[in-house]
Amino acid sequence: MQRRSFLAGIASLVAGPRAADAPNIRRIGFLGLTSPSALKSQLEGLRELGYVEGRNITIEWRWAEEKYERLPELAGELVRLKVDVLLANGTAGTRAAKEATANIPIVMVAVSDPVATGLVASYARSGGNITGPMYFVQEPSSQGRAQG
């Protein structure tokens, strides 16, 4: 999936119609596994689509700094902030988001096999509040393979 169309998908989840036309600011919660320098720049493409932080969207950034045990706490923070959509990085981040909410839409990023890890029921029908592209990447085992 191309970066631009993926960002457009996130934006449509948040804002429905074009965010520039929306009367209120929508909130995106981002749950990252590492640090801001690793992924933050990838979301700057939203500006190209008319979504400007502070004008029609707000992004609440939370970074685990590779301390995966912090992910549930950080996901809980984002849920308490009542973000409109939660963007979760990796299997461990997506699992923490899934455990934190069944109501807020979750967009998973960089998850290699969401069915095998139990994040979604099937590729055709996730069966819950999680969506996103699937990548054929191998993740380090510390990122949370399927647990019994």
N, CA and C of each residue as an Amber inpcrd file, in Angstrom:
protein
   444
   0.8580000  -1.1740000   0.0000000   0.0000000   0.0000000   0.0000000
   0.9040000   1.2370000   0.0000000   0.5960000   2.2290000  -0.8000000
   1.3990000   3.4250000  -0.8710000   1.1670000   4.2900000   0.3600000
   2.2230000   5.0040000   0.7730000   2.1740000   5.8500000   1.9680000
   1.0290000   6.8510000   1.8880000   0.8510000   7.4910000   0.7410000
  -0.1760000   8.5200000   0.6000000  -1.5860000   7.9490000   0.7960000
  -1.8590000   6.7830000   0.1820000  -3.1960000   6.2100000   0.3370000
  -3.4080000   5.6970000   1.7580000  -2.3560000   5.2010000   2.4020000
  -2.4740000   4.7750000   3.7910000  -2.8090000   5.9680000   4.6830000
  -2.1170000   7.0850000   4.4920000  -2.3920000   8.2910000   5.2830000
  -3.7980000   8.8130000   5.0170000  -4.2390000   8.7060000   3.7830000
  -5.6060000   9.1280000   3.4750000  -6.6110000   8.2620000   4.2180000
  -6.3200000   6.9730000   4.3350000  -7.1930000   6.0730000   5.0860000
  -7.2760000   6.4440000   6.5500000  -6.1450000   6.7750000   7.1480000
  -6.1370000   7.2130000   8.5490000  -6.9540000   8.4790000   8.6870000
  -6.7120000   9.4140000   7.8020000  -7.4250000  10.6870000   7.8610000
  -8.9240000  10.4950000   7.7080000  -9.3480000   9.5850000   6.8310000
 -10.7880000   9.3820000   6.6560000 -11.4080000   8.7480000   7.8900000
 -10.6580000   7.8860000   8.5840000 -11.1630000   7.3210000   9.8360000
 -11.3730000   8.4100000  10.8800000 -10.4670000   9.3580000  10.9010000
 -10.5340000  10.4200000  11.8980000 -11.5990000  11.4440000  11.5630000
 -11.6230000  11.8680000  10.3240000 -12.4180000  13.0400000  10.0040000
 -13.6490000  12.7930000   9.1490000 -13.8070000  11.6250000   8.6030000
 -14.9340000  11.4250000   7.6930000 -14.7100000  12.2740000   6.4690000
 -15.5000000  13.3610000   6.3030000 -15.2210000  14.2630000   5.1930000
 -13.8920000  14.9750000   5.4240000 -13.4160000  15.6550000   4.4240000
 -12.1430000  16.3510000   4.5260000 -12.0370000  17.1550000   5.8070000
 -10.9520000  16.9620000   6.5320000 -10.7680000  17.6060000   7.8360000
 -10.8230000  19.1220000   7.7380000 -10.3850000  19.6730000   6.6270000
 -10.4070000  21.1330000   6.4860000 -11.8320000  21.6720000   6.5560000
 -12.8130000  20.8370000   6.2030000 -14.2080000  21.2510000   6.2380000
 -14.8750000  20.9780000   7.5910000 -14.1960000  20.2340000   8.4580000
 -14.7860000  19.8480000   9.7420000 -14.7190000  21.0040000  10.7230000
 -15.7680000  21.2050000  11.5200000 -15.8010000  22.3280000  12.4520000
 -14.9520000  22.1270000  13.6960000 -14.5660000  20.8960000  13.9970000
 -13.7810000  20.6800000  15.2030000 -12.4870000  19.9440000  14.9020000
 -11.5970000  19.9850000  15.8650000 -10.3070000  19.3260000  15.7100000
 -10.4490000  17.8620000  16.1090000  -9.9760000  16.9820000  15.2630000
  -9.9960000  15.5510000  15.5340000  -8.6710000  15.1490000  16.1630000
  -8.7060000  14.1260000  16.9980000  -7.5110000  13.6980000  17.7210000
  -7.0760000  12.3090000  17.2940000  -5.8110000  12.2060000  16.9250000
  -5.1870000  10.9440000  16.5960000  -4.2590000  10.5910000  17.7570000
  -4.3840000   9.3910000  18.2750000  -3.4410000   8.9070000  19.2770000
  -2.4380000   8.0020000  18.5990000  -1.1570000   8.2410000  18.8160000
  -0.1150000   7.4230000  18.2040000   0.6600000   6.7080000  19.2940000
   0.6990000   5.3860000  19.2250000   1.4120000   4.5660000  20.1870000
   2.6210000   3.9620000  19.4880000   3.7990000   4.4880000  19.8120000
   5.0290000   4.0570000  19.1560000   5.8830000   3.1670000  20.0350000
   6.5870000   2.2460000  19.4260000   7.4350000   1.3210000  20.1600000
   8.7820000   1.9130000  20.5330000   9.2720000   2.8160000  19.7190000
  10.6350000   3.2940000  19.9350000  10.6540000   4.7470000  20.3640000
  11.1240000   5.6240000  19.4920000  11.2570000   7.0370000  19.8420000
  10.7290000   7.9060000  18.7080000  10.5130000   9.1940000  18.9750000
   9.9490000  10.0850000  17.9480000  10.7110000  10.0920000  16.6320000
  12.0170000  10.0030000  16.6680000  12.7840000  10.0800000  15.4290000
  12.5070000   8.9060000  14.5040000  12.0210000   7.7970000  15.0380000
  11.8200000   6.5960000  14.2350000  10.6230000   6.6760000  13.2930000
   9.5000000   7.2460000  13.7110000   8.2850000   7.1700000  12.8960000
   7.5550000   8.4860000  12.6930000   7.8100000   9.4710000  13.4910000
   7.0300000  10.7010000  13.4540000   7.0060000  11.3310000  12.0580000
   8.1090000  11.3070000  11.3610000   8.1760000  11.9380000  10.0420000
   7.2310000  11.2930000   9.0420000   6.9050000  10.0030000   9.2150000
   6.0100000   9.3290000   8.2750000   4.6050000   9.9160000   8.2990000
   4.1780000  10.4500000   9.4110000   2.8330000  11.0090000   9.4940000
   2.7510000  12.4500000   8.9950000   3.8830000  13.0270000   8.6990000
   3.8700000  14.3970000   8.1900000   3.1930000  14.4790000   6.8170000
   3.0230000  13.3430000   6.1550000   2.3170000  13.3110000   4.8810000
   0.8610000  13.7130000   5.0040000   0.3100000  13.7020000   6.2160000
  -1.0710000  14.1600000   6.4060000  -1.2320000  15.6080000   5.9500000
  -0.2010000  16.4210000   6.1420000  -0.2500000  17.8320000   5.7260000
  -0.5260000  17.9470000   4.2350000   0.0740000  17.0350000   3.4530000
  -0.1470000  17.0400000   2.0050000  -1.6160000  16.8100000   1.6610000
  -2.3380000  16.1660000   2.5560000  -3.7480000  15.8510000   2.3280000
  -4.6810000  16.8840000   2.9500000  -4.1190000  17.9640000   3.5020000
  -4.9440000  19.0270000   4.0720000  -5.1950000  18.9110000   5.5610000
  -4.5220000  17.9840000   6.2180000  -4.6860000  17.8040000   7.6590000
  -3.4930000  18.4350000   8.3550000  -3.7500000  19.5120000   9.0970000
  -2.6830000  20.2840000   9.7100000  -2.8230000  20.2170000  11.2240000
  -1.7720000  19.7440000  11.8660000  -1.7900000  19.6320000  13.3180000
  -1.9850000  21.0120000  13.9420000  -2.9370000  21.0870000  14.8480000
  -3.2600000  22.3420000  15.5060000  -4.3920000  23.0970000  14.8350000
  -4.6490000  22.7950000  13.5620000  -5.7460000  23.4580000  12.8590000
  -6.9640000  22.5490000  12.7460000  -6.7620000  21.3230000  12.2330000
  -7.9070000  20.4220000  12.1090000  -7.6410000  19.0230000  12.6620000
  -6.4230000  18.7610000  13.0920000  -6.1180000  17.5270000  13.8150000
  -5.1340000  17.8290000  14.9340000  -5.1550000  16.9790000  15.9220000
  -4.1530000  16.9780000  16.9870000  -3.6330000  15.5520000  17.0770000
  -2.3310000  15.4260000  17.1910000  -1.7550000  14.0970000  17.3470000
  -1.1710000  13.9960000  18.7500000  -1.6620000  13.0250000  19.4870000
  -1.1550000  12.7450000  20.8250000  -0.1200000  11.6390000  20.6790000
   1.1540000  11.9910000  20.8320000   2.2490000  11.0420000  20.6490000
   2.5850000  10.3840000  21.9760000   2.7310000   9.0610000  21.9780000
   3.1940000   8.3170000  23.1410000   4.2530000   7.3290000  22.6610000
   5.4080000   7.3490000  23.3060000   6.5450000   6.5350000  22.8790000
   7.0060000   5.6180000  24.0060000   7.1410000   4.3500000  23.7240000
   7.5780000   3.3770000  24.7220000   9.0970000   3.3740000  24.9100000
   9.8350000   3.9750000  23.9800000  11.3000000   4.0070000  24.0420000
  11.8710000   2.5910000  24.2180000  11.2710000   1.6320000  23.5170000
  11.6620000   0.2190000  23.5300000  11.4440000  -0.4630000  24.8780000
  10.6500000   0.1330000  25.7400000  10.2680000  -0.4720000  27.0240000
   8.8300000  -0.9560000  26.8640000   8.6880000  -2.1440000  26.2910000
   7.3800000  -2.6680000  25.9040000   6.4340000  -2.8510000  27.0860000
   6.9750000  -2.9950000  28.2710000   6.1170000  -3.1090000  29.4500000
   5.3300000  -1.8270000  29.7070000   5.7410000  -0.7160000  29.1090000
   5.0340000   0.5610000  29.2590000   3.8490000   0.6980000  28.3040000
   3.7610000  -0.1550000  27.3030000   2.7210000  -0.0120000  26.2780000
   1.3000000  -0.0080000  26.8440000   0.9390000  -0.9070000  27.7640000
  -0.4310000  -0.8480000  28.3020000  -0.7490000   0.4840000  28.9820000
   0.1920000   1.0150000  29.7280000   0.0040000   2.3140000  30.3910000
  -0.1790000   3.4300000  29.3670000   0.6580000   3.4390000  28.3370000
   0.5810000   4.4720000  27.3050000  -0.7070000   4.3640000  26.4950000
  -1.1130000   3.1370000  26.1720000  -2.3760000   2.9300000  25.4440000
  -3.5370000   3.4180000  26.3000000  -3.5090000   3.1170000  27.5810000
  -4.5520000   3.5830000  28.4950000  -4.6380000   5.0920000  28.5470000
  -3.4840000   5.7550000  28.5180000  -3.4600000   7.2280000  28.4900000
  -4.1980000   7.7580000  27.2740000  -3.9110000   7.1800000  26.1260000
  -4.5490000   7.6290000  24.8890000  -6.0560000   7.3890000  24.9200000
  -6.4750000   6.2900000  25.4770000  -7.9100000   6.0010000  25.5960000
  -8.5610000   7.0240000  26.5220000  -7.9130000   7.3370000  27.6440000
  -8.4740000   8.3310000  28.5760000  -8.5600000   9.7220000  27.9510000
  -7.6790000  10.0020000  26.9950000  -7.7330000  11.2850000  26.2820000
  -8.8680000  11.3250000  25.2650000  -9.5100000  10.1910000  25.0530000
 -10.6380000  10.0630000  24.1320000 -10.2660000  10.4640000  22.7000000
  -9.1580000   9.8790000  22.2340000  -8.7630000  10.1300000  20.8460000
  -9.8180000   9.5530000  19.9150000  -9.8810000  10.0770000  18.7040000
 -10.8520000   9.6090000  17.7110000 -10.4030000   8.3290000  17.0290000
  -9.1070000   8.1460000  16.9080000  -8.5320000   6.9370000  16.3210000
  -7.1820000   6.7240000  16.9780000  -6.8140000   5.4590000  17.1430000
  -5.5460000   5.1220000  17.7670000  -4.6810000   4.4090000  16.7360000
  -3.5410000   4.9620000  16.4380000  -2.6020000   4.3860000  15.4890000
  -1.5470000   3.6490000  16.3050000  -1.4820000   2.3270000  16.1700000
  -0.5990000   1.5030000  16.9950000   0.4930000   0.8770000  16.1440000
   1.7200000   0.9490000  16.6450000   2.8800000   0.4440000  15.9240000
   3.2550000  -0.9550000  16.4010000   3.4230000  -1.8690000  15.4640000
   3.8900000  -3.2090000  15.7630000   2.8570000  -4.0810000  16.4590000
   3.1920000  -5.3490000  16.5840000   2.2950000  -6.2970000  17.2290000
   2.0890000  -5.9450000  18.6970000   3.1690000  -5.6250000  19.3960000
   3.0570000  -5.3070000  20.8260000   2.2260000  -4.0520000  21.0530000
   2.4210000  -3.0310000  20.2370000   1.6410000  -1.7980000  20.3700000
   0.1750000  -2.0190000  20.0580000  -0.0950000  -2.8040000  19.0150000
  -1.4760000  -3.0910000  18.6350000  -2.1660000  -3.9330000  19.7050000
  -1.4460000  -4.8910000  20.2680000  -2.0240000  -5.7170000  21.3330000
  -2.3790000  -4.8360000  22.5450000  -1.4860000  -3.9300000  22.9210000
  -1.7560000  -3.0340000  24.0570000  -2.9680000  -2.1530000  23.7730000
  -3.0790000  -1.6480000  22.5510000  -4.2330000  -0.8240000  22.1710000
  -5.5180000  -1.6420000  22.2160000  -5.4640000  -2.8640000  21.6980000
  -6.6410000  -3.7370000  21.6820000  -7.1170000  -4.0330000  23.1030000
  -6.1820000  -4.2480000  24.0090000  -6.5400000  -4.5300000  25.3980000
  -7.0650000  -3.2910000  26.1180000  -6.6990000  -2.1080000  25.6280000
  -7.1100000  -0.8640000  26.2780000  -8.5010000  -0.3980000  25.8460000
  -8.9500000  -0.7730000  24.6320000 -10.2430000  -0.2830000  24.1480000
 -10.8700000  -1.2200000  23.1310000 -12.1750000  -1.3080000  23.2030000
 -12.9380000  -2.0340000  22.1860000 -13.8040000  -1.0560000  21.3970000
 -13.7220000   0.2380000  21.7540000 -14.5960000   1.2410000  21.1480000
 -13.8960000   2.1950000  20.1890000 -12.6650000   2.5260000  20.4480000
 -11.9340000   3.4620000  19.5870000 -11.3480000   2.6750000  18.4120000
 -11.5180000   3.1610000  17.1750000 -10.9020000   2.4810000  16.0310000
  -9.3840000   2.4560000  16.1810000  -8.7900000   1.3130000  15.9030000
  -7.3400000   1.1380000  15.9790000  -6.8200000   0.8380000  14.5780000
  -5.8140000   1.5900000  14.1410000  -5.1390000   1.3240000  12.8740000
  -3.7740000   0.7570000  13.2240000  -3.5310000  -0.4870000  12.8410000
  -2.2470000  -1.1250000  13.1250000  -1.2640000  -0.8060000  12.0080000
  -0.0190000  -0.6360000  12.3970000   1.0500000  -0.3330000  11.4480000
   2.2040000  -1.2930000  11.7340000   2.7770000  -1.8570000  10.6950000
   3.9450000  -2.7340000  10.8010000   3.6730000  -3.9700000  11.6330000
   2.5320000  -4.5920000  11.3970000   2.2060000  -5.8670000  12.0180000
   2.3180000  -6.9200000  10.9220000   3.1430000  -7.9350000  11.1530000
   3.4100000  -8.8900000  10.0790000   2.2890000  -9.8900000   9.8510000
   1.6570000 -10.3900000  10.8900000   0.5990000 -11.3710000  10.6920000
  -0.4540000 -11.2210000  11.7870000  -1.4090000 -10.3140000  11.6060000
  -2.3900000 -10.0400000  12.6530000  -3.3180000 -11.2110000  12.9590000
  -3.5040000 -12.1290000  12.0270000  -4.3480000 -13.3000000  12.2920000
  -3.5930000 -14.2770000  13.1880000  -2.3670000 -14.5960000  12.8330000
  -1.5630000 -15.5450000  13.6140000  -1.3110000 -15.0480000  15.0340000
  -1.2000000 -13.7440000  15.2040000  -0.9460000 -13.1850000  16.5380000
  -2.2210000 -12.9610000  17.3320000  -3.3790000 -13.2250000  16.7110000
  -4.6400000 -13.1020000  17.4240000  -5.1860000 -11.6920000  17.5190000
  -4.6460000 -10.7790000  16.7400000  -5.1320000  -9.3950000  16.7920000
  -6.4520000  -9.2260000  16.0560000  -6.6330000  -9.9720000  14.9730000
  -7.8780000  -9.9260000  14.2070000  -8.3410000 -11.3510000  13.9210000
  -9.6300000 -11.4970000  13.6600000 -10.2080000 -12.8210000  13.4060000
  -9.7950000 -13.3770000  12.0450000  -9.7950000 -12.5190000  11.0170000
  -9.3960000 -12.9560000   9.6790000  -8.9740000 -11.7350000   8.8760000
  -8.3520000 -11.9770000   7.7380000  -7.9420000 -10.8680000   6.8790000
  -9.1460000 -10.1870000   6.2470000 -10.1540000 -10.9430000   5.9340000
 -11.3360000 -10.3860000   5.2790000 -12.2260000  -9.6230000   6.2550000
 -12.3380000 -10.1240000   7.4770000 -13.1920000  -9.4980000   8.4870000
 -12.4600000  -9.5350000   9.8200000 -12.0220000  -8.3500000  10.2550000
 -11.2180000  -8.2950000  11.4770000 -12.0090000  -8.7160000  12.7110000
 -13.3080000  -8.4800000  12.6900000 -14.1410000  -8.8880000  13.8120000
 -14.0560000  -7.9670000  15.0110000 -13.5390000  -6.7950000  14.8380000
 -13.4040000  -5.8710000  15.9670000 -13.1260000  -4.4650000  15.4950000
 -12.3950000  -3.7270000  16.3030000 -12.1300000  -2.3160000  16.0280000
 -10.7360000  -2.0880000  15.4500000 -10.0910000  -3.1320000  14.9300000
  -8.7290000  -3.0150000  14.3990000  -8.7430000  -3.1670000  12.8860000
  -7.9830000  -2.3050000  12.2200000  -7.8150000  -2.3810000  10.7730000
  -6.3940000  -1.9550000  10.4440000  -6.0090000  -2.0750000   9.2100000
  -4.7020000  -1.6030000   8.7770000  -4.0750000  -2.5390000   7.7730000
  -3.0060000  -2.0810000   7.1620000  -2.3290000  -2.8960000   6.1460000
  -1.5290000  -4.0170000   6.7990000  -1.3400000  -5.0960000   6.0600000
  -0.4940000  -6.1770000   6.5330000   0.8090000  -6.1170000   5.7690000
   1.8840000  -6.2500000   6.4910000   3.2120000  -6.2420000   5.8870000
   3.8270000  -7.6110000   6.0670000   4.5770000  -8.0230000   5.0980000
   5.3020000  -9.2740000   5.2230000   6.7000000  -8.9420000   5.7240000
   6.7970000  -8.7450000   7.0280000   8.0660000  -8.4420000   7.6830000
   8.2290000  -9.3910000   8.8530000   9.4710000  -9.6350000   9.2170000
   9.7170000 -10.4550000  10.3940000  10.0080000  -9.5200000  11.5540000
   9.2580000  -9.6910000  12.6350000   9.4280000  -8.8590000  13.8110000
  10.3110000  -9.5700000  14.8200000  11.0860000  -8.8110000  15.6030000
  11.8360000  -9.4430000  16.6930000  10.8610000 -10.0680000  17.6790000
  11.2300000 -11.1830000  18.2740000  10.3210000 -11.8840000  19.1850000
   9.9440000 -11.0370000  20.3790000  10.7140000 -10.0310000  20.7670000
  10.4100000  -9.1970000  21.9190000   9.2150000  -8.2770000  21.6610000
   8.7500000  -8.1720000  20.4040000   7.6210000  -7.3040000  20.1040000
   6.2920000  -7.9850000  20.3510000   6.2790000  -9.1870000  20.8590000
   5.0030000  -9.7580000  21.2710000   4.3790000 -10.7220000  20.2960000
   4.9820000 -11.8340000  20.0840000   4.3320000 -12.8740000  19.2940000
   3.0860000 -13.3600000  19.9920000   2.3060000 -14.1440000  19.3200000
   1.0580000 -14.6470000  19.8930000   1.3340000 -15.3270000  21.2220000
   0.5260000 -15.0110000  22.1710000   0.6770000 -15.5910000  23.4970000
  -0.4480000 -16.5570000  23.7560000  -0.1150000 -17.7050000  24.3730000
  -1.0430000 -18.7730000  24.6360000  -2.2720000 -18.3440000  25.2450000
